[in-house]
Amino acid sequence: MQTELSQKLGVEHAVFGFTPFPAVAAAISRAGGFGVLGAVRYTAPDELKRDLDWIEAHVDGRPYGLDVVMPAKKVEGVTEADVEAMIPEGHRQFVRDTLAKHGVPELAEGEASGWRITGWMEQVARSQLDVAFAYPIRLLANALGSPPADVIARAHGQDVLVAALAGSARHARKHRDAGIDIVVAQGYEAGGHTGEIASMVLTPEVVDAVAPLPVLAAGGIGSGQQVAAALTLGAQGVWLGSIWLTTTEADLHSPALTRKLLAAGSGDTVRSRALTGKPARQLRTEWTDAWDDPAGPGPLPMPLQGLLVAEAVSRIQKYEVDPLLGTPVGQIVGRMTSERSVQAVFDDLTRGFERAVDRINRIAGRSGQ
């Protein structure tokens, strides 16, 4: 599964794997793909440094990258406390009432929330980059579009390629004009923040819009046949995220959540603003239903919603409150029916890819007779 882009980066397969887990990122790179560590959950530079040290020690010299979440426009002087103060009391009460309705216990006294999205904040994201650029990362990806111009220039100055996710051809052209090296065309089926256009439509639109820039196809991809389809549509690789959540190297810290993922079908996800304030595909739960109910207060815009629900999500996860327990995941969850190693996923991808290519070759051979 090689393309010009995978050869440029020195990887065997044009499979880019996004994951919040260092062990998964390293295993993806060792398996011949390109592991990309998600940085949004790191609130302290030392935490990110620790995990990048670990990846360096376990990646066997293979290339890897980092994914950050930062807006293109810089906002000066805004602290987390400033943002917290903007959250209405009515929304805080709605959270308390929803947790009480389901009997979710409080965290222990003095226990801090373990789930807190602050990586989107300017100062946090830049501190992550200060750490990351001290390592031999080969790719910097940004989940909120093009990063600020100075960040792109800094990456290019260190021979680091820059990728940005796009949900439309219009967004993709903006990335191209900003100097991005790789566009990730992320379809509606994807887990996490995603747009409204399906991958089969979006990928060739983006390929045509930004040619000759390389494009990675993302959204609902988890089989070798889909990888072959993506390359046929003009992509130079695929960007996979959800498929790694049920690998043996993943560390969800929740057997109940793993069971829910393995049992879920492709129709058991919803695109909701309940988690971060931006539309993000995730498992449908009574938590997402509560926030999407017109009778409720509705989610706040990003970043207020993420800060509002941080402690609640930690409590739900810690105590594994099944009706509320969920996670960002794409529609590919319907194919995630067993726990497998990252290497086993790659073995399945390569076999499926070979079968698909052989089938197309047979069709092409017959049509040429």
C-alpha positions as CSV (number, residue, x, y, z in Angstrom):
1,M,0.0,0.0,0.0
2,Q,2.6,2.5,-1.1
3,T,2.2,5.9,-2.7
4,E,4.5,8.8,-3.5
5,L,3.7,10.3,-0.1
6,S,4.4,7.1,1.9
7,Q,7.7,6.7,0.0
8,K,8.6,10.4,0.8
9,L,8.0,9.7,4.5
10,G,9.8,6.4,4.4
11,V,6.8,4.2,5.5
12,E,5.8,0.8,4.0
13,H,2.1,1.5,3.9
14,A,0.2,4.7,3.2
15,V,-1.8,4.3,6.4
16,F,-1.7,7.2,8.8
17,G,-3.0,6.3,12.2
18,F,-4.3,9.0,14.6
19,T,-4.5,7.9,18.3
20,P,-4.3,9.4,21.8
21,F,-2.3,6.4,23.0
22,P,1.5,6.4,22.7
23,A,1.6,2.6,22.6
24,V,-0.8,2.5,19.6
25,A,1.1,5.3,17.8
26,A,4.4,3.4,18.2
27,A,2.8,0.1,17.1
28,I,1.3,1.7,14.0
29,S,4.8,2.9,12.9
30,R,6.4,-0.4,13.7
31,A,3.8,-2.2,11.6
32,G,4.8,-0.1,8.6
33,G,2.3,2.7,8.9
34,F,2.7,6.3,10.2
35,G,1.6,6.8,13.8
36,V,0.3,10.2,14.8
37,L,-0.1,11.0,18.5
38,G,-3.0,13.2,19.5
39,A,-1.8,16.0,21.8
40,V,-5.1,17.6,22.9
41,R,-5.4,15.8,26.2
42,Y,-1.9,16.9,27.4
43,T,-2.3,19.7,29.8
44,A,1.4,19.9,30.9
45,P,4.5,19.9,28.7
46,D,6.2,17.3,31.0
47,E,3.4,14.8,30.3
48,L,3.8,15.1,26.5
49,K,7.6,14.9,26.8
50,R,7.3,11.7,28.9
51,D,5.2,10.1,26.2
52,L,7.3,11.3,23.3
53,D,10.3,9.9,25.1
54,W,8.4,6.6,25.3
55,I,7.6,6.6,21.6
56,E,11.2,7.4,20.7
57,A,12.3,4.3,22.7
58,H,9.6,2.0,21.2
59,V,9.2,3.1,17.5
60,D,12.4,1.3,16.3
61,G,13.5,4.4,14.4
62,R,10.4,4.6,12.3
63,P,8.8,8.0,11.5
64,Y,5.8,9.4,13.5
65,G,4.0,12.6,14.0
66,L,1.9,14.8,16.3
67,D,-1.7,16.1,16.0
68,V,-2.6,19.3,17.8
69,V,-5.8,21.4,18.1
70,M,-5.2,25.0,17.6
71,P,-7.2,27.8,15.8
72,A,-5.6,29.7,12.9
73,K,-6.4,33.0,14.5
74,K,-4.4,33.8,17.6
75,V,-6.3,35.1,20.8
76,E,-4.0,36.9,23.2
77,G,-4.4,37.0,27.0
78,V,-7.4,34.6,27.5
79,T,-6.9,32.3,30.4
80,E,-8.8,29.1,31.3
81,A,-10.3,31.0,34.3
82,D,-11.6,33.7,31.9
83,V,-13.3,31.0,29.8
84,E,-14.7,29.2,32.9
85,A,-16.3,32.4,34.0
86,M,-18.4,32.6,30.8
87,I,-20.3,29.3,31.5
88,P,-23.9,30.0,32.6
89,E,-25.0,28.7,35.9
90,G,-28.1,27.1,34.2
91,H,-25.8,24.8,32.2
92,R,-23.9,23.8,35.3
93,Q,-27.1,22.9,37.0
94,F,-28.2,20.9,34.0
95,V,-25.0,18.8,34.3
96,R,-25.6,18.3,38.0
97,D,-29.2,17.2,37.4
98,T,-28.3,14.8,34.6
99,L,-25.6,13.1,36.7
100,A,-27.9,13.0,39.8
101,K,-30.6,11.4,37.7
102,H,-28.3,8.5,36.8
103,G,-26.8,8.3,40.3
104,V,-23.2,9.1,39.2
105,P,-20.9,9.3,42.3
106,E,-18.8,12.4,43.0
107,L,-15.0,12.2,42.6
108,A,-13.1,11.6,45.7
109,E,-12.2,14.7,47.7
110,G,-9.2,16.4,46.1
111,E,-9.3,14.2,43.0
112,A,-8.9,16.3,39.9
113,S,-10.8,15.7,36.7
114,G,-8.8,13.3,34.5
115,W,-10.5,14.5,31.3
116,R,-10.0,18.1,30.4
117,I,-9.7,19.6,26.9
118,T,-7.4,22.6,27.3
119,G,-5.1,21.7,24.4
120,W,-7.2,24.0,22.1
121,M,-6.0,27.0,24.1
122,E,-3.3,29.1,22.5
123,Q,-0.7,28.9,25.3
124,V,-1.2,25.2,25.9
125,A,-1.0,24.2,22.2
126,R,2.1,26.3,21.7
127,S,3.8,24.7,24.8
128,Q,3.0,21.3,23.2
129,L,4.8,22.4,20.0
130,D,7.8,23.7,22.0
131,V,8.1,20.1,23.3
132,A,7.3,18.3,20.0
133,F,9.8,20.2,17.9
134,A,12.6,19.0,20.1
135,Y,11.8,15.5,18.7
136,P,12.3,14.1,15.2
137,I,8.6,14.3,14.3
138,R,8.0,14.1,10.5
139,L,4.4,15.5,10.5
140,L,2.4,18.0,12.4
141,A,-1.4,17.8,11.9
142,N,-4.0,20.2,13.0
143,A,-7.5,19.1,13.7
144,L,-9.0,22.6,13.5
145,G,-7.8,23.5,10.1
146,S,-4.7,25.4,9.2
147,P,-2.5,26.3,12.1
148,P,-1.2,29.8,12.5
149,A,1.2,31.0,9.8
150,D,4.2,31.2,12.2
151,V,3.6,27.6,13.2
152,I,3.6,26.4,9.6
153,A,6.8,28.3,9.0
154,R,8.4,26.9,12.1
155,A,7.5,23.3,11.0
156,H,8.8,23.8,7.5
157,G,12.0,25.3,9.0
158,Q,12.5,21.9,10.7
159,D,11.6,19.9,7.7
160,V,8.3,18.8,9.2
161,L,5.3,18.4,6.9
162,V,2.1,20.1,8.0
163,A,-1.3,18.5,7.5
164,A,-4.8,19.9,8.1
165,L,-8.2,18.3,8.2
166,A,-10.9,19.5,5.9
167,G,-14.6,18.7,5.6
168,S,-15.2,20.5,2.3
169,A,-13.4,21.4,-0.9
170,R,-13.7,25.1,0.2
171,H,-11.8,24.4,3.4
172,A,-9.2,22.4,1.5
173,R,-8.4,25.3,-0.8
174,K,-7.9,27.5,2.2
175,H,-5.4,25.0,3.6
176,R,-3.6,24.9,0.3
177,D,-3.4,28.7,0.2
178,A,-2.1,28.8,3.8
179,G,0.9,26.6,2.8
180,I,-0.3,23.2,4.1
181,D,1.6,20.2,2.7
182,I,-1.1,17.5,3.1
183,V,-4.9,17.8,3.2
184,V,-6.9,15.2,5.2
185,A,-10.3,15.0,3.6
186,Q,-12.4,13.9,6.5
187,G,-15.9,12.6,5.7
188,Y,-19.1,12.7,7.6
189,E,-18.6,9.1,8.8
190,A,-15.5,10.0,10.9
191,G,-15.3,9.9,14.6
192,G,-14.7,13.2,16.5
193,H,-15.1,16.6,14.8
194,T,-16.4,16.1,11.3
195,G,-18.4,17.9,8.6
196,E,-21.5,17.0,6.6
197,I,-20.1,15.5,3.4
198,A,-19.6,11.7,3.0
199,S,-16.1,10.4,2.2
200,M,-17.1,8.9,-1.2
201,V,-18.1,12.4,-2.3
202,L,-15.6,14.5,-0.4
203,T,-12.4,12.7,-1.3
204,P,-12.4,13.2,-5.1
205,E,-13.7,16.8,-4.6
206,V,-10.8,17.6,-2.4
207,V,-8.3,15.8,-4.6
208,D,-9.4,17.9,-7.6
209,A,-9.5,21.1,-5.5
210,V,-5.9,21.1,-4.2
211,A,-4.0,19.1,-6.9
212,P,-1.2,18.4,-6.9
213,L,-1.1,18.5,-3.1
214,P,-1.4,15.0,-1.6
215,V,-4.7,14.1,0.0
216,L,-5.4,11.6,2.7
217,A,-8.9,10.1,2.9
218,A,-10.6,9.8,6.3
219,G,-13.9,8.9,7.7
220,G,-15.4,5.4,8.1
221,I,-12.3,3.6,6.8
222,G,-11.3,0.4,8.4
223,S,-10.7,-2.3,5.8
224,G,-8.2,-2.9,3.0
225,Q,-11.0,-2.7,0.4
226,Q,-11.7,0.9,1.6
227,V,-8.0,1.8,1.4
228,A,-8.0,0.6,-2.2
229,A,-11.1,2.6,-2.9
230,A,-9.5,5.7,-1.4
231,L,-6.5,5.4,-3.5
232,T,-8.7,4.9,-6.6
233,L,-10.4,8.1,-5.7
234,G,-7.1,9.9,-6.0
235,A,-6.0,9.9,-2.3
236,Q,-2.3,9.2,-1.5
237,G,-3.2,7.4,1.7
238,V,-5.8,7.0,4.4
239,W,-6.1,8.6,7.9
240,L,-7.6,6.1,10.4
241,G,-8.6,6.9,14.0
242,S,-11.5,4.9,15.3
243,I,-10.3,1.5,14.3
244,W,-7.4,1.6,16.9
245,L,-9.7,2.1,19.9
246,T,-10.3,-1.6,20.3
247,T,-6.7,-2.7,19.7
248,T,-4.9,-4.5,22.5
249,E,-2.4,-1.6,22.8
250,A,-5.1,1.0,23.4
251,D,-5.6,2.1,27.0
252,L,-9.3,3.1,27.4
253,H,-9.2,2.4,31.2
254,S,-12.7,1.1,30.8
255,P,-13.7,-2.5,30.1
256,A,-17.3,-1.4,29.9
257,L,-16.5,1.1,27.2
258,T,-14.6,-1.4,25.2
259,R,-17.6,-3.8,25.5
260,K,-19.9,-1.0,24.2
261,L,-17.6,-0.4,21.2
262,L,-17.4,-4.0,20.3
263,A,-21.2,-4.4,20.5
264,A,-22.1,-1.2,18.6
265,G,-23.3,-1.1,15.1
266,S,-22.6,1.4,12.4
267,G,-25.9,3.2,13.3
268,D,-25.1,3.5,17.0
269,T,-23.2,6.8,16.6
270,V,-24.5,10.4,16.5
271,R,-23.0,13.7,15.5
272,S,-23.4,15.8,18.6
273,R,-22.0,18.9,20.2
274,A,-22.4,17.4,23.7
275,L,-18.7,16.8,24.2
276,T,-16.8,19.8,22.9
277,G,-19.4,22.3,21.6
278,K,-18.5,21.5,17.9
279,P,-20.3,18.7,16.0
280,A,-18.4,15.5,16.9
281,R,-19.4,11.9,16.0
282,Q,-19.5,9.7,19.1
283,L,-21.4,6.8,20.6
284,R,-25.1,7.7,21.1
285,T,-25.9,7.6,24.8
286,E,-28.4,9.0,27.2
287,W,-25.8,11.8,27.8
288,T,-25.8,12.8,24.1
289,D,-29.6,12.5,24.0
290,A,-29.9,14.8,27.0
291,W,-27.8,17.5,25.4
292,D,-29.5,17.2,22.0
293,D,-33.0,17.3,23.6
294,P,-34.8,20.6,22.6
295,A,-36.2,20.7,26.1
296,G,-32.7,21.1,27.5
297,P,-30.4,24.2,27.5
298,G,-28.4,22.9,24.5
299,P,-24.6,22.7,24.3
300,L,-22.4,25.7,24.6
301,P,-20.0,26.7,21.9
302,M,-16.4,25.5,21.9
303,P,-14.4,25.8,24.2
304,L,-17.1,26.4,26.9
305,Q,-18.8,23.0,26.5
306,G,-15.6,21.0,26.9
307,L,-14.7,22.8,30.1
308,L,-18.3,22.5,31.4
309,V,-18.5,18.7,31.0
310,A,-14.9,17.8,31.9
311,E,-15.5,16.7,35.4
312,A,-18.8,15.0,34.5
313,V,-17.1,13.0,31.8
314,S,-14.4,11.9,34.2
315,R,-17.0,10.7,36.7
316,I,-19.0,8.9,34.0
317,Q,-15.8,7.1,32.8
318,K,-14.4,6.4,36.3
319,Y,-17.6,4.8,37.5
320,E,-18.5,3.3,34.1
321,V,-22.1,4.5,34.2
322,D,-23.3,2.5,31.3
323,P,-26.2,4.6,30.0
324,L,-24.0,7.7,29.9
325,L,-20.7,6.1,28.9
326,G,-19.5,7.0,25.4
327,T,-16.5,8.1,23.4
328,P,-15.8,9.8,20.0
329,V,-15.9,7.1,17.3
330,G,-16.8,6.8,13.7
331,Q,-19.4,4.7,11.8
332,I,-16.6,2.1,11.2
333,V,-17.4,1.0,14.8
334,G,-19.7,-1.6,13.2
335,R,-16.7,-3.5,12.0
336,M,-14.9,-3.3,15.3
337,T,-16.2,-6.6,16.7
338,S,-13.1,-8.0,18.4
339,E,-10.0,-6.9,20.2
340,R,-6.9,-7.2,18.0
341,S,-3.4,-6.1,18.0
342,V,-2.3,-3.2,15.8
343,Q,-0.3,-5.6,13.8
344,A,-3.4,-7.8,13.3
345,V,-5.3,-4.8,12.0
346,F,-2.5,-4.1,9.5
347,D,-2.5,-7.7,8.4
348,D,-6.2,-7.5,7.8
349,L,-5.8,-4.2,5.9
350,T,-3.1,-5.6,3.6
351,R,-5.0,-8.8,2.8
352,G,-8.2,-6.8,2.0
353,F,-6.2,-4.4,-0.1
354,E,-4.6,-7.2,-2.1
355,R,-8.0,-8.8,-2.7
356,A,-9.5,-5.5,-3.9
357,V,-6.6,-4.7,-6.2
358,D,-6.7,-8.3,-7.6
359,R,-10.4,-7.9,-8.3
360,I,-10.0,-4.6,-10.1
361,N,-7.1,-6.0,-12.1
362,R,-9.4,-9.0,-13.2
363,I,-12.1,-6.6,-14.1
364,A,-9.7,-4.4,-16.1
365,G,-8.3,-7.4,-17.8
366,R,-11.7,-8.6,-18.9
367,S,-12.7,-5.2,-20.1
368,G,-9.5,-4.9,-22.2
369,Q,-10.1,-8.2,-24.1
